[in-house]
Amino acid sequence: MKIAQSIVLREASIGPYMLELTLADGTFIQIESRWSIHDSNHGAEKEWYADEGEEVLKYVRKLIGVQVLEIRIDERVGGMVIKFANGIDIRVPADVNFEAWNLHRKDGTMLVSLPGGEVSKWLPSA
């Protein structure tokens, strides 16, 4: 499932045990589990946990202002990939014990990766 495309990352912050991302269209993403950054330009990958604080934020803030090409949700396994125009991907796998991520859109759509990988959807009422 493809969620968004061609939207700039506007803000990144760290909360208690979570990374929060806000896109220019108001889409809000919380990452509450392990995740990784993959740099296709250098073949590098770094795994992070949401509670690693300022070190994480320092790296992610470099993505502010960069265009998000797409957000892809794999409903079969509960994973999410956020692809940026500069060749960076943020990859969030499902977590066996916790909600790994959730995504909220201004239209009321909400997606949540439940423990074990199921994705729950709440869609706006017509």
C-alpha positions as CSV (number, residue, x, y, z in Angstrom):
1,M,0.0,0.0,0.0
2,K,1.4,3.4,-1.0
3,I,0.5,6.2,1.3
4,A,2.1,9.4,0.2
5,Q,4.4,10.8,-2.4
6,S,6.3,14.0,-3.2
7,I,5.8,15.6,0.2
8,V,8.6,17.3,2.2
9,L,9.6,16.2,5.7
10,R,8.8,19.2,7.8
11,E,9.7,18.2,11.4
12,A,11.4,15.4,13.4
13,S,11.4,15.0,17.1
14,I,12.1,12.5,19.9
15,G,9.5,11.7,22.5
16,P,9.6,9.1,25.2
17,Y,10.7,5.9,23.4
18,M,9.6,7.2,20.0
19,L,10.7,9.1,16.9
20,E,8.0,11.5,15.5
21,L,8.0,12.7,11.9
22,T,5.7,15.3,10.4
23,L,5.3,15.9,6.7
24,A,4.4,19.2,5.0
25,D,0.8,17.9,4.3
26,G,0.2,17.2,8.0
27,T,0.9,13.4,7.8
28,F,2.2,12.4,11.2
29,I,4.3,9.2,11.9
30,Q,5.3,7.8,15.2
31,I,8.0,5.1,15.3
32,E,8.0,3.2,18.6
33,S,10.3,0.3,17.9
34,R,13.6,-0.5,16.2
35,W,14.1,0.9,12.7
36,S,17.0,1.4,10.3
37,I,18.3,4.0,7.9
38,H,19.5,2.7,4.6
39,D,21.6,4.9,2.3
40,S,21.4,3.6,-1.2
41,N,24.1,6.1,-2.3
42,H,26.7,4.5,0.0
43,G,25.2,1.0,0.6
44,A,25.3,1.8,4.3
45,E,22.7,0.8,6.9
46,K,22.4,1.8,10.5
47,E,19.9,0.3,13.0
48,W,18.4,2.5,15.7
49,Y,15.9,2.1,18.5
50,A,13.4,4.8,19.2
51,D,14.8,5.5,22.7
52,E,18.4,6.4,21.5
53,G,17.6,10.1,21.9
54,E,19.6,13.0,20.6
55,E,22.0,10.9,18.4
56,V,19.0,9.7,16.4
57,L,17.5,13.2,16.2
58,K,20.8,14.7,15.0
59,Y,20.8,12.2,12.1
60,V,17.1,12.4,11.2
61,R,17.1,16.2,11.3
62,K,19.4,16.1,8.2
63,L,16.3,14.8,6.4
64,I,14.1,17.9,7.2
65,G,13.3,19.6,3.9
66,V,14.0,16.5,1.9
67,Q,11.2,15.3,-0.3
68,V,9.5,12.0,0.7
69,L,9.0,10.1,-2.6
70,E,6.7,7.5,-1.0
71,I,5.6,5.8,2.2
72,R,5.1,2.1,1.5
73,I,3.2,-0.2,3.9
74,D,3.6,-4.0,3.6
75,E,0.3,-5.2,5.0
76,R,1.4,-8.8,4.9
77,V,4.1,-8.3,7.5
78,G,3.4,-4.9,9.1
79,G,6.5,-3.1,7.9
80,M,6.8,0.5,6.6
81,V,9.4,2.1,4.3
82,I,9.8,5.9,4.0
83,K,11.7,6.7,0.8
84,F,13.4,10.1,0.5
85,A,14.6,11.8,-2.7
86,N,18.2,11.8,-1.5
87,G,18.5,8.0,-1.6
88,I,17.8,7.5,2.2
89,D,15.1,5.1,3.3
90,I,13.8,4.7,6.9
91,R,12.7,1.1,7.3
92,V,10.5,0.0,10.2
93,P,9.8,-3.7,10.6
94,A,6.9,-5.0,12.6
95,D,7.6,-5.8,16.3
96,V,6.5,-9.1,17.9
97,N,5.5,-7.5,21.2
98,F,4.7,-3.8,20.4
99,E,3.1,-1.4,18.0
100,A,6.1,-0.6,15.8
101,W,4.6,2.5,14.1
102,N,1.5,4.5,13.5
103,L,0.6,6.9,10.8
104,H,-2.1,9.6,10.9
105,R,-3.3,11.8,8.0
106,K,-5.2,15.0,8.1
107,D,-8.3,13.3,6.5
108,G,-8.6,11.1,9.5
109,T,-6.9,8.0,8.1
110,M,-4.9,6.1,10.7
111,L,-2.8,3.0,10.2
112,V,-1.1,1.1,13.0
113,S,1.3,-1.8,12.9
114,L,0.0,-4.0,15.7
115,P,2.2,-6.5,17.7
116,G,3.0,-9.4,15.4
117,G,2.7,-7.5,12.2
118,E,-1.0,-7.0,11.5
119,V,-1.9,-3.5,10.2
120,S,-5.1,-1.9,11.5
121,K,-6.8,0.8,9.4
122,W,-9.2,3.5,10.4
123,L,-10.5,5.4,7.4
124,P,-12.4,8.7,7.4
125,S,-16.1,8.5,7.4
126,A,-17.8,9.4,4.1
